[in-house]
């Protein structure tokens, strides 16, 4: 299996401009990267001042590139209405010629991102909202008639067109079995918090127990200073290089992007987010 390489970019501060994000994505495509994925946050603590909207940034990436896969990584579905998300995802799939990937997860309230806006803070409730929201979202994207009336969401006698094929990657922390089980029902698992390449053996074994479908993606991210070589050929289909979240310098970011996946440690030194 060939491992694809992508960028995992926080559109914060120096990058909090969809025009800058589009420029970086165009440079990434020219430099040989395979994907360009964007963090989705409304706030990120005191060290981050400016944040760009992920959907506007995704549209900019779609318009500036022809080959890259891209998308939000990840969107807390419980903070979104699945019917609005379905319209956004379908439109971005059309705009990009089918290159849009939808990353979804629980999110967390460690920085007050949910509580500050009155959103659901209980992760167990958000888990139930995620499962139900995925059901509604998938049904709406299919283009088939949908009639759903659940504890969190309703979609009564509706049908969305255009239908769209949108891969869904679910995120979860290493060692937590529920996210892997959930992800195996969809198209990929973005696993967070791996300590070393050997942890991938446990991830792939756990996923194997849930029988994911063909073409299922296992995705991880590394800091720019981490050598990707030991992580390749260990069961991951994507290894992303993380850019952010703090003290971003545009010149340093450009050096990493333009160096390409063969030399992704060329200039940025960031702490883990």
N, C-alpha and C positions, 0 to 999 in steps of 0.2 A: 504494500500500500504506500502510495506517495503522500507524504505529509505536506499539506499546503500551509503557506505562511501568510499571516495577515497582521494588521495593525489594530490596536485596541485603544481608541483615542478619547480622552476626556475633553469635551469642547468647553474648556474652562479658561477664564482670564485671557491670556494672550491668544487663545484659540476660540474664544467666545464670539465668533463672527462666522456665519455660514459661508461667507465669501472666502475666508481664510481656509475653512474646512474643505471647501470645494477645490481650492488651489492645491492643498495637501493631497487630496484624493487623486487629482490628476497627476501629480508628481509621483505618488505611490504606484499608480498603474504603469507609468513610464519606467519606473525603477524595478518592476518585476514582482511587486507584491500581488497576492491573490485575493485579499480581502481587506476591507476597511470598515471597522465596526466602532460604534459610538456609544459612550456612556449616556445613560438617561437619568438625569437628576434635576430636581428643582432647586435644591441647595446642597451644599457640601461642607458645612462647618465654617468656622471663622477664617480659615486660611484660603478659602476660595471666595472671590468677590463676584465675578461675572460668569454667567453660564448661558450658553446658547441652547435654543430649543432643538431637541434631537430630530424632530420630524422635518423642520426647515432645513437642517443640516443634511438629512438623508436626501431630500429633494435636490440639494446642491450637488451632492455626490453623484446622484443618478444622472444629472445633466452634464457633469464634467468628465464622466468616465464611460467606457464602453465594455469593459471586461470584468472589472472588480465585482465580487460579491460584497454586499454591504447591508447594514441594518443597525437597529438599536440593540445594545448588548449591556444590560438587559432592561426591559420595561417591566415594572411591577404591575401586572395586569389588574390587581385589585384597586389601583389608583386610576384606572381607565374604564370607560364604558366599552364593552366588547363590540358593540355595534359601530361606534365611532372608530375604534381600532381597526375593525374589518374594512371600513371604507378607506382609511389611511393606507393600510397594508396593500389592498387591491390596487389603489391608485399608484403607489410606489412600484408595485410589480409591473404595472403597465408602463409607467414612465421609464423604467430601467430595462425593459425587455426581459423580465423574469429573473433579475439578479438580486432581488430583495430577500433578505432572511430576517425573520422576526424572532428576536431573543426575548424570552419571557421568564419571569421568576417571581418570588415572593417580595423581594426587596427587604430592607430592614430599617428600623427606626433608631439606629444607633446615634444618628446625628439630628434626630428630631424631624426627619423629612416627612413622616406621616402625621405625627402628633401636632406639628406646627400648623397644619392645614385642616385638622379635624378628620383626617382619614383613619381607616381602621389600623390599630396598632397591635392587635393580638395576632401573632403569626399563625396560630391554628385557624382562626377565622379567615385570614388572608389565604391560607392553603385551600380552604373550601371554596373561597371566591375564585381562586386561580383555577381549580378543577372545573367548576361550573362555567367560568368565563371562557376557558378553552373549548368546552363543548359548544357554547353559543358561537364563539368566533369561528371555529372550524365549520360549523353548519352554514353560517352566513357566507364564508368564503367559497363554499362549494357551489353556490348559485342555485341550490335546491330550495324549495319552500321550507320555512322554519316556523315552528310553533312551539315555543318554550316558555314556561312560566315556573320559575324556580324561586328558591329562597332569597337569592341575591339579584337575579337578572330576569328580564322578560324580553321576548321577541315573538310577538303574537301575529301569526299569519302574515309573515313577511318573506320577501325573496330579494336578494341582492344580486345585481348584475353591474359590472362584469364579474363572472366567476374568476377566481385567481388561484394559481398554485403557489403557495407561499410556504417554504420550509419553516418549521418552528423548532427552535432550540430552547430547551429548558435549562435553567441554571440551578446549581445547588452546591453546597459545600461538601468537600471530601469527608467521608465518614458518615454522612447522613443518608440513610438508605431510601427515604421517601422520594427525594428529588430524582434519583436514578430510576426508580420504579415509574415515576410520572413521565420522565423524559423518554423512556423506552417505548412509550405509546406514540411518540411523535418522531421528529427527524434528527434530533441531536441532543447532546448533553454537554453543556459548558460547565466544567467542573472547576470549582474555586478552592484554593487553599491546599494544593498539593505540596508536600514537603520535599519530595524527590521523585525522579523518574520511575523508581520502583513502585510508587503508589499507583501508577497507571495499571499495573497488573491487577490490583484489587478492584479498580474501577471497571476494567473491562470484564473481569470475572463476575462482578455484581450485575453489570448490564446484561451479560450473557444469560443470567438466570431469568431475565424478563423478556428474552427473545426479541430484541429490536429488529426492525425491518431492514431490508437490503439498503445499502447506501447510508446507513446511520452514521452521523458524525460525532466524534469525541473531540472536544475542543478545550484547550487550556491556554492560559496566558502567562507570560514571563516578563520580568523586569528587563529593561534594555541591557543591563550589565550581565544578565544570565546567559550562559552559552546554551543555545538551543540544541546543539548536537546530541547530548545525552537523552533528550526527550523525543527525538525523531525515531521512528521505527519501533516505538513502544506501545502502539495501539491508538495513538492520537492521530486523527485525520487533519486537525488544524492546530498549529502552534502560533499564538498571537504574541506580538510584542506590545507591551503596555506603555502608553504615553500619558503620563499624568499620575496623580491628580494635582500635585502642588508645584508652585514656583516655576511654571512653564515658561521657557524662553523660546520664542519662535525660531530663532536662528538655530538653536540646538535641535529642535524638533525637525526642522527642514533637513538637517544633516542626517538624522536617522532615516527619515523617509527616503531621501535621495540616494542613500547608500545601498538601499535594497535589502532583501532578506538575507543576503550572504554576509552582511556586515552591520547588523542591527544595533550593535553596541557603540556606534560611532558618534558619541558626543553627549548623551543625556544620562544623568545619574539621578534617579528618583528613588525615594523611599517607597516601600510597599504601601498601597492605598488602603 
